[in-house]
Amino acid sequence: MRAVLTRVRSASVEIEGKTAGQIGVGFLVLLGVHQEDTEAEALKIADKICGLRIFEDENGKMNVKPADAGAELLIISQFTLFADCKSRRPGFSKAARPETAIPLYEKVISECRARGFHVETGVFAADMQVASINDGPVTILLDTKEL
């Protein structure tokens, strides 16, 4: 799995002109599922998202856990994170098919909620417009093959 995690002051997602999800301070997470991913990768990336200390303490150091910062999560499915760009037209054969990706995407969401986080989402495979006010900006790329 891959995730692009951005620390935000706020973020939202619209589908067909209606707000589907909206958060205040927290993380906007674009989450991609690889065709070979399993529940183990979902658990690993959820653990990292929920524990990554990238909020600043009183000394300006990134040292505060998301829960301690009152962070909320907006998690959006993003199959394009596994784009193959060797040619000028990206291919997406490494991205998981919906029958694999949806349960793993939902597992990440449920794991984050089980850890006490307020989680908002988009809709899998929908045409979504995502907006965010990035904080810092701080953007981290997570890949379960490297965690």
C-alpha positions in Angstrom: 0.0 0.0 0.0 1.0 3.6 -0.5 -0.3 6.7 1.1 0.4 10.3 0.6 -0.2 11.8 4.0 -0.6 15.6 4.2 -0.9 17.5 7.5 -3.8 19.9 7.0 -5.6 22.6 8.8 -8.7 21.5 7.0 -9.7 19.2 4.1 -12.9 18.2 2.3 -14.1 16.0 -0.6 -17.0 16.8 -2.8 -18.9 14.3 -5.1 -21.4 15.7 -7.6 -21.3 19.1 -5.9 -22.1 17.8 -2.4 -19.7 17.5 0.5 -19.0 13.8 1.2 -16.4 14.3 3.9 -14.8 17.1 5.8 -12.2 17.5 8.6 -10.5 20.2 10.5 -6.9 19.8 11.8 -5.5 16.4 10.9 -4.3 14.3 7.9 -5.6 14.1 4.3 -4.6 10.6 3.3 -4.6 9.5 -0.3 -4.5 5.7 -0.2 -3.5 3.3 -2.9 -3.8 -0.4 -2.8 -1.4 -2.7 -4.7 -2.6 -5.8 -6.4 -0.5 -8.0 -4.0 -1.5 -6.2 -0.8 -3.2 -8.1 2.0 -4.7 -7.3 5.4 -1.2 -7.2 6.8 -0.4 -4.1 4.7 -3.6 -2.5 5.8 -2.8 -3.0 9.4 0.8 -1.7 8.9 -0.2 1.5 7.2 -3.1 2.2 9.6 -0.7 1.9 12.5 1.8 4.3 10.8 -0.9 6.8 9.9 -2.3 6.8 13.5 1.1 7.0 15.1 3.2 9.3 12.9 4.4 12.2 15.1 4.4 15.1 12.7 2.6 17.7 14.8 4.8 20.3 16.5 5.4 20.4 20.2 5.9 23.6 22.3 9.5 23.7 21.0 8.5 23.6 17.3 9.7 20.0 16.9 7.6 17.3 15.1 7.0 15.2 18.2 3.3 15.1 18.9 1.1 12.1 18.0 -2.0 12.7 15.9 -4.3 11.6 18.8 -2.6 14.1 21.1 -3.1 16.9 18.5 -6.8 16.1 18.2 -6.2 15.1 14.6 -9.0 13.9 12.3 -8.5 11.9 9.1 -9.9 12.2 5.6 -9.0 9.0 3.7 -9.5 9.0 0.0 -8.9 6.0 -2.3 -6.3 6.8 -4.9 -5.5 3.9 -7.4 -3.2 6.3 -9.4 -0.6 6.0 -6.7 0.4 2.8 -8.4 0.7 4.4 -11.9 3.4 3.0 -14.2 4.7 6.0 -16.0 7.4 4.4 -18.2 5.5 5.7 -21.3 3.7 9.0 -21.6 0.4 7.4 -20.9 0.3 5.9 -17.4 -0.7 2.3 -16.8 -2.5 1.1 -13.7 -2.0 -2.7 -13.8 -0.2 -2.7 -10.4 -3.2 -1.2 -8.7 -5.6 -3.7 -7.0 -8.9 -4.4 -8.6 -12.0 -3.2 -6.7 -12.8 -6.7 -5.3 -9.4 -6.6 -3.5 -8.9 -2.8 -3.0 -12.3 -2.0 -1.4 -12.1 -4.4 1.6 -8.5 -3.3 2.3 -9.3 0.4 2.0 -12.2 -0.2 4.4 -9.9 -2.1 6.7 -7.6 0.9 7.0 -10.6 3.1 7.8 -12.0 0.7 10.4 -8.5 0.3 12.0 -8.1 4.1 12.3 -11.6 4.5 13.8 -10.9 1.6 16.2 -7.9 3.7 17.5 -10.3 6.5 18.3 -9.9 8.7 15.3 -12.8 10.6 13.6 -12.5 9.4 10.0 -14.2 10.9 7.0 -14.0 9.4 3.5 -14.7 9.8 -0.1 -16.5 7.2 -2.2 -14.4 4.4 -3.8 -14.0 5.0 -7.6 -16.1 8.1 -7.6 -15.1 11.3 -9.4 -14.1 13.4 -6.4 -12.9 17.0 -5.9 -10.5 17.2 -2.9 -9.6 20.5 -1.3 -7.2 21.1 1.5 -5.4 23.8 3.5 -2.0 22.2 3.9 -0.2 22.9 7.2 3.5 23.5 6.9 3.3 22.1 4.3 4.1 18.7 5.6 3.6 15.8 3.2 4.9 12.3 3.8 4.9 9.4 1.4 4.3 6.0 3.0 4.9 2.7 1.3 4.4 -0.6 3.2 7.3 -2.1 1.3 9.5 0.4 3.1 7.9 0.4 6.5 
